Every structure is written in structure tokens, then in C-alpha cells.
Amino acid sequence: MFRKKKRPGAEISSSGLADISFLLLLFFLVTTTIDIDTGIDLVLPPWVENAEQVQVKSENIANLLVNEVGDVLLDEKIIGIPQIKPEIISRIKANPKLIISYKTVRDTPYSIYITVMDQLKLAYQDLRDEYAREKFGVTTDQANDEQIQEIRKAIPQRISLAEPTQAEG
């Protein structure tokens, strides 16, 4: 009778496997976005050698302290976080030379630190917007570069960040 011929087993060519792997790798590298933490948007003044020490009158300083529990004290009186912005606005209107000394303890939650800092910046933004509307009839985001410089000069942001301390107790 007839004998069946033995056929070699079917083989899959692996010559294109390296090309396909390389293309997949390249695809994922190109399409993947990497989230970069930018940190706090805070511009520090340039370092000045042999800077002159200036004495500031105590009535020109507002002490803002946040403890490890998240309680906010403004000149040793407890204040809620939503009340910071209107209180700072009224104090700056009463005393344009006011400096806010912002201090925390080391165990203060980072989210509360940022929330309080945002309230301080919003207070200055509202004051600058008010000044821009009165002076130029526009808000600060609609002002040109020259107007923005004048607004910043008229209402400088005076926030002093103090070094965190250990919690007492």
C-alpha cells in the first residue's frame, strides 16, 4: 500500500519577531506621558551677599502659624482656613506695609500648608485685581506687561516663610 510521507512540522518564522518587539517598544515610549511633579510655584528673591538687616515694626507683621493638627492661628487667635483670605485682605487694606510671617510646625500636613498658602496668594490676587480695575479698568489677567509691573509695585506680595519648628509638648 501507500506509505505516507513524513512531513516536517510547521514552523513559525521568528525573523520578524525582533522587528515587531522593537516597534511595540517604540510605540509605548512615544505614547507614554510622564507626570512630572513641579512642586510649589514659589519664586524666591535672588541671594544678596552681605544683605542689610532691616528692623520691622511689630505692627507691620501678621504672624500666621499652622500647628500639627491643622489649626491656624493669626496673631495667636484661631481662625478658620476660609476666613484667612478676607482677614488678610482687610489687614493689608488697613496697613499696606503689612508682612505676613507664615510658619508651620514640622508635623503640619502638607495639604493644609498648601491650602493656607493658596489663601494668602488669593488675598493678594484679589487686592491686585481690585487695584487694576480701579486704575486701568481691567483685571490683572487682562493687563499688559507694563500695567502688571505697576500693579506688582503698588501691591507687593509680602509673605515671609519661616523655618518650621518642632511641635511643643
C-alpha positions in Angstrom: 0.0 0.0 0.0 0.8 3.6 0.1 3.1 4.9 2.7 2.6 8.3 4.0 5.4 10.7 3.6 6.6 12.3 6.8 6.3 16.0 6.5 8.4 18.2 8.6 6.4 20.1 11.3 5.1 23.5 10.5 7.5 26.3 11.7 6.6 29.9 12.5 9.3 32.2 11.2 10.7 34.3 14.0 12.7 36.5 11.8 10.2 39.4 12.1 9.8 39.0 15.9 12.6 41.4 16.8 11.2 44.0 14.4 7.7 43.7 16.0 9.1 43.9 19.5 11.1 47.0 18.6 8.1 48.7 17.1 5.9 47.9 20.1 8.7 49.3 22.4 9.0 52.4 20.3 5.2 52.9 20.3 4.9 52.7 24.1 7.9 55.0 24.6 6.4 57.6 22.2 2.8 57.5 23.6 3.6 57.3 27.3 3.4 60.6 29.2 5.5 61.0 32.3 3.9 63.1 35.1 6.5 65.4 36.5 5.9 66.9 39.9 6.7 70.6 39.6 6.4 71.3 43.3 5.3 74.6 44.7 5.2 77.5 42.4 7.2 79.9 44.5 9.7 82.4 43.2 12.4 83.3 45.7 14.2 86.6 45.6 17.8 86.5 44.4 20.5 85.9 47.0 22.3 89.1 48.1 25.7 89.0 49.7 26.0 91.0 52.9 22.4 92.0 52.9 21.4 94.8 55.3 19.3 93.7 58.2 16.1 95.8 58.5 14.1 96.2 61.6 10.4 95.8 61.0 7.9 97.3 63.4 5.7 94.7 65.2 2.5 96.4 63.9 3.7 95.7 60.4 3.9 91.9 61.0 1.0 89.4 61.0 2.0 86.1 62.4 0.3 83.1 60.8 1.0 79.8 62.5 -0.3 76.4 61.5 0.1 73.6 64.0 0.3 69.8 63.5 -3.4 69.3 63.8 -4.1 71.9 61.1 -5.3 74.7 63.4 -4.5 78.1 62.0 -3.5 80.9 64.4 -3.4 84.5 63.1 -1.7 86.7 65.8 -2.4 84.0 68.4 -6.1 83.8 67.6 -7.6 80.7 66.0 -9.1 81.3 62.5 -10.7 79.0 60.0 -8.9 78.4 56.7 -11.8 80.0 54.6 -11.5 83.2 56.8 -7.8 83.7 56.1 -8.3 85.4 52.7 -10.9 88.1 53.8 -9.0 88.7 57.1 -5.7 89.2 55.3 -7.3 91.5 52.7 -8.8 93.7 55.4 -5.5 93.8 57.3 -3.5 94.8 54.1 -6.0 97.5 53.3 -5.6 98.9 56.8 -1.8 98.6 56.7 -0.2 98.4 53.2 3.2 97.7 54.7 1.9 94.5 56.3 4.2 91.4 56.1 2.7 88.0 56.7 5.0 85.8 58.6 3.9 82.2 57.7 5.2 79.5 60.0 4.3 75.8 60.5 5.5 73.0 62.7 7.3 70.0 61.2 4.2 67.7 61.6 1.8 70.1 59.7 0.0 68.1 57.0 1.3 69.2 53.5 -2.2 69.7 52.2 -3.0 72.2 54.9 0.3 74.0 54.3 -0.6 74.4 50.6 -4.2 75.3 51.3 -3.2 78.2 53.6 -0.5 79.4 51.1 -3.2 79.4 48.4 -5.4 81.5 50.6 -2.6 84.0 51.1 -1.9 84.2 47.4 -5.6 84.6 46.6 -5.8 87.5 49.0 -3.0 89.3 47.2 -4.6 88.4 43.8 -7.9 89.9 44.8 -6.2 93.1 46.0 -4.2 93.3 42.8 -7.4 92.7 40.7 -9.2 95.5 42.7 -6.3 97.9 42.1 -6.1 97.0 38.4 -9.9 97.6 38.0 -9.7 101.0 39.7 -6.5 102.1 37.9 -6.8 100.6 34.5 -10.4 99.2 34.2 -9.2 95.6 33.7 -8.3 92.7 35.8 -4.6 91.6 36.2 -5.0 88.7 33.7 -6.2 91.3 31.1 -3.4 93.8 31.9 -0.4 94.3 29.7 3.2 93.8 30.9 3.7 97.4 31.8 0.4 97.5 33.8 1.3 94.3 35.6 4.7 95.7 36.7 2.9 98.8 38.1 0.3 96.6 39.9 3.0 94.4 41.5 4.9 97.5 42.5 1.8 99.1 44.1 0.8 95.9 45.9 3.9 93.8 46.5 3.4 90.3 47.9 4.9 90.3 51.3 4.9 86.7 52.6 7.7 85.6 54.8 8.1 81.9 55.1 9.6 81.0 58.4 11.5 77.7 59.1 9.3 75.0 60.5 9.8 74.2 64.2 9.2 71.1 66.3 5.8 70.7 67.9 5.8 71.6 71.5 4.5 69.1 74.0 
